[in-house]
Amino acid sequence: MSAGYTWVQWNRHKRVYDAIMVGAIAAYLGVFLGVGSLAWTGVHAIGPEVLLIRALGSCAIVLLHVVLCIGPLARLDRRFLPLLYNRRHLGVTTFVLALGHGVVATGYYHGFGVDNPLVSLLSSGTWLGWGGGAAGVRGFPFELLGVVALLVLFLMAATSHDFWLKNLSPRVWKGLHMLVYGAYALLIGHVALGALQADRGVAGPALVGAGLALVTVLHVAAGVREVRRDDASAPAAEPAATDAAPWLRAADRGPCGGDGGVGGVEGNRAAAGGGGGCATAVRGSTGPLRTRRIQGGEARTMALPVRWPSG
């Protein structure tokens, strides 16, 4: 018997979630284009193509900040958990906006020359002799940073489905999606060495710095809270192993993947699961892991003491 997959398992929550997301994006783009056309006039006037490039790019990076903040916010306050539910759609939409920004920018700035637009794009920098000459920071090929970040976002968007989670394995899938932090760093560099070099005002750097600080502070706060919670939940003494609560040893399969409710020891964490429950412990804690299972129609708690393998 094989498992079946659908593109999206729609329900009311997802429809409302996506409707709000699409509405917010449309409002952002509309306001940006409208205000921009009124604010930049006369000698400082900006064409509609450039406004669209800036609107798509800024919207994509704002949405990426939202995606990166949802995880730590949900760990800090359970009221943010509904936002975590459909975060994959936010990630895919971020890629679509970034792709639109890249396509319009490449066509506008590199589509009317002799060279292929992509060749022109990747050879346009002048930093340290890139493309000929040396022009310091302003000549750095910031476009290349954007291209690499866009490729990472594409890989993440293309694998944002349970099919890939199962077939790549949770460890590989998680490792791939952790590349979002690398893409975020590349995009910060793309903006700092690109748009912020053309606009010498204070608002741009202030907004970029505030976004970076927000993402950093939330992740550090969530990490500190998890460490404190793990330390507080660890008993003072190691319970004895019994047949009713067997020792949780290193398993061939990853966390929460074993039979009979037993998962395994993997890296610095151990996990136990079964019957829809999953519990974890951090290396150095003595256990027990407790996970709820359904037995005889009733929810029962299993206690699994942890014995860490040497090394």
C-alpha positions in Angstrom: 0.0 0.0 0.0 1.6 3.3 -1.0 1.0 6.8 0.4 -0.7 9.3 -1.8 0.2 13.0 -2.0 -1.6 16.1 -3.1 -0.2 19.4 -4.0 -2.0 21.2 -1.2 -4.3 19.7 1.4 -6.7 22.6 1.5 -8.8 23.4 4.5 -10.6 26.5 5.8 -7.6 27.7 7.9 -5.2 27.5 4.9 -7.6 29.3 2.7 -8.0 32.1 5.2 -4.3 32.2 5.8 -3.4 32.4 2.1 -6.2 35.0 1.5 -4.8 37.3 4.2 -1.2 36.8 2.8 -2.2 37.6 -0.8 -4.2 40.6 0.3 -1.4 41.9 2.4 1.1 41.5 -0.5 -1.3 43.2 -2.9 -1.8 46.1 -0.5 2.0 46.4 0.1 2.8 46.5 -3.7 -0.1 48.9 -4.4 1.0 51.3 -1.6 4.6 51.1 -2.5 4.0 51.9 -6.2 1.4 54.6 -5.4 3.5 56.4 -2.8 6.7 56.0 -4.7 5.3 57.6 -7.8 4.1 60.5 -5.7 7.3 60.8 -3.6 9.9 60.5 -6.3 9.1 63.3 -8.8 10.9 65.9 -10.8 14.7 65.4 -11.0 14.3 62.5 -8.6 11.5 60.8 -10.5 11.7 57.0 -10.8 10.3 55.1 -13.8 7.5 52.5 -13.2 9.8 49.6 -14.1 12.3 50.6 -11.4 9.5 51.2 -8.9 8.2 47.6 -9.6 11.7 46.2 -9.2 12.0 47.9 -5.8 8.5 47.0 -4.7 9.0 43.2 -5.5 12.4 43.1 -3.9 11.5 44.9 -0.7 8.3 42.8 -0.4 10.3 39.6 -0.8 12.8 40.5 1.9 10.0 41.8 4.3 8.2 38.4 3.8 11.5 36.6 4.4 11.8 38.4 7.7 8.3 37.3 8.6 9.2 33.7 7.8 12.3 33.8 9.9 10.6 35.4 12.9 7.6 33.0 13.0 9.6 30.0 14.3 11.2 31.7 17.4 7.9 33.6 18.1 6.0 30.4 18.2 8.5 28.9 20.6 8.3 32.0 22.8 4.6 32.4 22.8 2.1 29.7 21.8 -0.3 32.3 20.5 1.9 32.5 17.4 1.5 28.8 16.6 -1.3 29.4 14.0 1.2 31.4 11.9 3.6 28.5 12.0 0.9 26.2 10.6 1.1 27.3 7.0 4.6 28.8 6.9 5.5 26.8 3.8 3.2 28.9 1.7 4.9 32.0 3.0 8.3 30.6 1.9 7.1 29.6 -1.6 5.6 33.1 -2.0 8.8 34.7 -0.9 10.6 32.8 -3.7 8.0 33.9 -6.3 8.3 37.6 -5.3 12.1 37.3 -5.4 12.0 35.6 -8.8 9.7 38.4 -10.1 12.2 41.0 -8.8 15.1 39.2 -10.5 13.3 38.7 -13.8 12.2 42.3 -14.1 15.6 43.7 -13.0 17.5 41.5 -15.4 15.2 42.4 -18.3 15.3 46.1 -17.5 19.0 46.5 -16.9 20.5 43.8 -19.1 17.9 43.0 -21.7 18.7 45.6 -24.3 22.4 44.9 -25.0 24.4 42.7 -27.3 25.3 40.1 -24.6 22.9 37.5 -23.3 21.0 39.1 -20.3 22.4 36.5 -17.8 25.9 36.9 -19.1 25.6 40.6 -18.8 24.2 40.3 -15.3 26.9 38.1 -14.0 29.7 40.1 -15.5 28.5 43.6 -14.5 30.6 44.0 -11.4 33.9 45.8 -11.2 35.0 45.1 -7.7 38.7 43.9 -7.6 38.9 43.7 -11.3 35.5 42.0 -11.7 34.4 42.9 -15.2 37.5 45.2 -15.6 38.7 47.9 -13.3 38.5 48.4 -9.6 35.7 50.5 -8.1 35.7 49.5 -4.4 32.6 48.4 -2.6 30.2 50.1 -5.0 31.6 47.9 -7.8 31.1 44.6 -5.9 28.9 42.2 -8.0 25.9 42.3 -5.6 23.8 40.7 -8.3 25.8 37.5 -7.8 24.7 37.4 -4.1 21.1 37.8 -5.2 21.4 35.0 -7.8 22.9 32.5 -5.3 20.2 33.5 -2.7 17.5 33.0 -5.3 18.8 29.5 -6.1 18.6 28.6 -2.4 15.1 29.9 -2.2 14.2 27.9 -5.3 15.5 24.7 -3.7 13.5 25.3 -0.6 10.3 26.2 -2.5 10.7 23.1 -4.7 11.0 20.8 -1.7 8.4 22.4 0.5 6.2 19.3 0.4 5.7 16.2 2.5 6.8 14.1 -0.5 10.3 15.5 -0.2 10.3 15.4 3.6 9.7 11.7 3.4 12.0 10.8 0.4 14.9 13.0 1.3 14.7 11.9 5.0 13.9 14.5 7.8 17.7 15.1 8.5 18.5 15.9 4.8 15.3 17.9 4.4 15.9 19.9 7.5 19.6 20.6 6.5 18.5 21.8 3.2 15.9 24.2 4.6 18.4 25.5 7.2 20.2 27.1 4.2 17.6 29.8 4.5 19.9 31.5 7.0 22.7 31.5 4.4 20.2 33.0 1.8 19.2 35.6 4.3 22.8 36.7 4.8 23.4 36.8 1.1 20.3 39.0 0.6 21.4 41.4 3.3 24.7 41.7 1.4 22.7 42.1 -1.9 20.7 45.0 -0.5 23.6 46.6 1.4 26.0 46.5 -1.6 23.3 47.3 -4.1 20.2 49.4 -3.3 21.8 51.1 -0.3 24.7 52.2 -2.3 22.5 54.1 -4.7 20.3 55.6 -1.9 22.6 57.4 0.6 19.8 58.2 3.0 19.5 56.9 6.6 16.1 55.2 6.4 17.3 52.2 4.2 20.3 51.2 6.4 18.1 51.7 9.6 15.4 49.4 8.3 17.8 46.7 7.2 19.7 47.0 10.5 16.4 46.8 12.5 15.3 43.7 10.6 18.6 42.0 11.2 18.5 42.8 14.9 14.9 41.6 15.2 15.7 38.2 13.6 18.9 37.8 15.7 17.3 38.8 19.0 14.2 36.5 18.5 16.4 33.5 17.7 18.7 34.0 20.6 15.8 34.5 23.0 14.1 31.4 21.8 17.3 29.4 22.0 18.0 30.6 25.6 14.4 29.7 26.6 14.7 26.2 25.1 18.0 25.5 27.0 16.4 26.7 30.3 13.3 24.6 29.7 15.5 21.5 28.9 17.6 22.1 32.1 14.5 22.6 34.2 12.8 19.4 33.0 15.8 17.2 33.7 15.4 15.1 36.9 18.2 15.2 39.5 18.8 11.4 39.4 18.8 8.7 36.8 15.9 6.3 37.2 16.5 2.6 37.1 15.8 0.7 33.9 12.9 -1.7 34.0 11.0 -3.8 31.5 8.2 -1.2 31.7 10.6 1.7 31.0 13.4 0.2 28.8 16.6 2.1 28.3 16.5 4.4 25.2 19.7 3.6 23.3 21.1 4.7 20.0 18.8 3.4 17.3 19.3 2.9 13.6 16.4 5.2 12.9 16.2 8.8 13.9 14.1 10.5 16.7 10.6 9.2 17.1 11.2 6.6 14.4 11.4 3.5 16.4 8.8 0.8 17.2 6.8 0.5 20.4 7.1 4.2 21.2 11.0 4.2 21.3 12.8 6.6 19.1 16.6 6.9 19.4 19.6 8.9 20.3 20.8 11.2 17.6 23.6 13.8 18.1 22.9 15.8 21.2 19.2 15.0 21.5 17.2 11.9 22.2 13.6 11.4 21.3 10.8 9.0 21.9 7.5 8.8 20.1 4.5 6.6 19.2 0.8 6.9 19.1 1.0 10.5 17.9 3.4 11.7 20.7 7.0 12.8 20.7 9.3 13.9 23.5 12.9 15.0 23.4 15.8 15.4 25.8 19.2 17.2 25.5 22.6 15.4 26.1 23.5 15.6 29.7 20.0 15.1 31.0 19.2 11.9 32.8 15.7 11.3 31.6 13.2 10.0 31.7 11.6 10.9 28.4 7.8 10.9 28.6 5.6 10.5 25.6 1.8 9.9 25.5 0.4 6.9 23.6 -3.1 5.6 22.9 -3.7 2.2 24.4 -7.1 0.6 24.7 -8.8 3.9 23.8 -7.1 5.8 26.6 -4.1 8.2 26.6 -1.2 6.7 28.7 2.1 8.2 29.5 5.3 6.2 28.8 8.5 7.0 30.7 11.7 6.1 28.9 15.0 6.7 30.9 17.9 7.9 28.7 21.3 6.3 28.6 23.6 8.3 26.4 26.1 6.3 24.3 29.8 7.1 24.9 31.3 9.8 22.7 
